[in-house]
Amino acid sequence: ESARPESIAPHLSIHQPSNLTMSSGPELRGGNITLDSITAPTEVENRHTKIVCTLGPACWDVPTLEKLIDAGMSVARFNFSHGDHEGHKACLDRLREAASNKGVHVAVLLDTKGPEIRSGFFADGAKSITLVKGETLTLTTDYAFKGDSKKLACSYPSLPMSVNPGQKILVADGSLVLTVLSCDEAAGEVETRIDNNAQIGERKNMNLPGVVVDLPTLTEKDIHDIKNWGCKNKVDFIAASFVRKASDVHKIREVLGEEDAHIKVICKIENLEGLENYSEILAATDGIMVARGDLGMEIPPEKVFLAQKYMIREANIAGKPVITATQMLESMIKNPRPTRAECSDVANAVLDGTDCVMLSGETANGEHPEAAVSIMARTCCEAERAINFDALYQAVRNSTLSRYGHLSTSESIASSAVKTAVDINAKAIIVASETGATARQVAKFRPQMPVVVLTSSSSTARQSFGVLKGTKCMLLHSLEDTHGAINECMESFKRDGIANPGEAVVIVHGHTAQKGATNTMKIEYA
């Protein structure tokens, strides 16, 4: 099959002209959105897009965690930029208690601190300093130096060698912009001009747009956190901060070692170097996080949406899960309702093809953690209702063929299963998957009906339910008796009203319960 040219969003332009003499070319998007779409109540139970929630003081007691799980959390993010091992472990214990109480396979994601550049401490116990536009500020690489509004320490030793006059330095998420005037390598100092009035606190993050930073992706702290907390506590995902090349991924896999090789690596793309090496990183990693916060410092903010669309599309073609993160419902840290722009942002990420959307401060230290998850879940559902899944299946298939020329054997079975399910109006797809690889390939082709993953591995259940679009999981004692497990699943479909007696269900599995043995697709009736 030759790959057809794609419109910008083929899965959104589905209005078929009734009169055959009319144009058969592409049409405007959203032909399937009607007044009913806007006025009908939101159906939250069929949500495909997964939600990652960052845990913190606002939500980390068991009752609140249970509420977040009920509202739609499928992955709990532990942010190792803050806190210590003991605190995170206590929180993990509470999360597992809440997940067990709810009978939900919530995945655990360890997000590394990564290589950060920070401003220094202040003299005389000052809590903040005031900087005046037009004045000069000297940055010193002597991190022991206690600073003031004239001179400030910076934690990056190579600063004078890395920047040039005219370049910008962004401090505190861009709330302070500095322009480099001169560099003194011998003194370890950089003279800058202050471009805007600002008041900043101690130890604020610093970004050097366009600079290839000479820092390791995995710091000693990161390695310690992964080995002595992540592996020890059986986490499901490592989100690696500031990944800039494929070798960074190989390094993380080395740290994980043979024993913990099942832990999936998600690369956070946060700067231009990561974008430039995106193809190699994507080939090496298990998943991607579009980390828009730092990315918006490193590239112009008006271009971040382009980077987001590019990264999501490439990940969709590779069949690897992608998380869109940062500031999605930022105003809900304080407010009970999000801005309209924030809801549009979440919906557009879903229409772009993201597998997951993420909440950071909204759940970790916000005033309305449960409401944030609920409205995010409802927004995802509404965006999904605007998608024609049949056209989306064709678009994924065509884009994959256009890129690779063919499908792999297991991909072909997954593609055929989804196509068959669409053709016969199957009510669900059952996937027997020991490692989750088959489940991932079925999810790649974006079926509209639920995908139920049968597995005997609790980590596969958490990883699949955690980030794979549209998947639910059933944990079995063994996959040896696949037939018995499928029958049990069919009975539960009838009980839960997913499939009525006589309705079709598509099943994908291997003859054996071995890894990589997927070779069978069949149709059974409830």
Beta strands, then each sheet from edge to edge (+ up, - down):
strand 1: 50-54
strand 2: 73-79
strand 3: 107-111
strand 4: 128-131
strand 5: 136-140
strand 6: 151-153
strand 7: 168-171
strand 8: 176-184
strand 9: 189-194
strand 10: 198-201
strand 11: 206-207
strand 12: 237-240
strand 13: 264-269
strand 14: 287-291
strand 15: 322-325
strand 16: 356-359
strand 17: 429-432
strand 18: 451-455
strand 19: 471-475
strand 20: 504-510
strand 21: 518-525
sheet 1: 1+ 2+ 3+ 12+ 13+ 14+ 15+ 16+ 1+
sheet 2: 4+ 10-
sheet 3: 6+ 5+ 9- 8+ 7- 11+
sheet 4: 19+ 18+ 17+ 20+ 21-
end
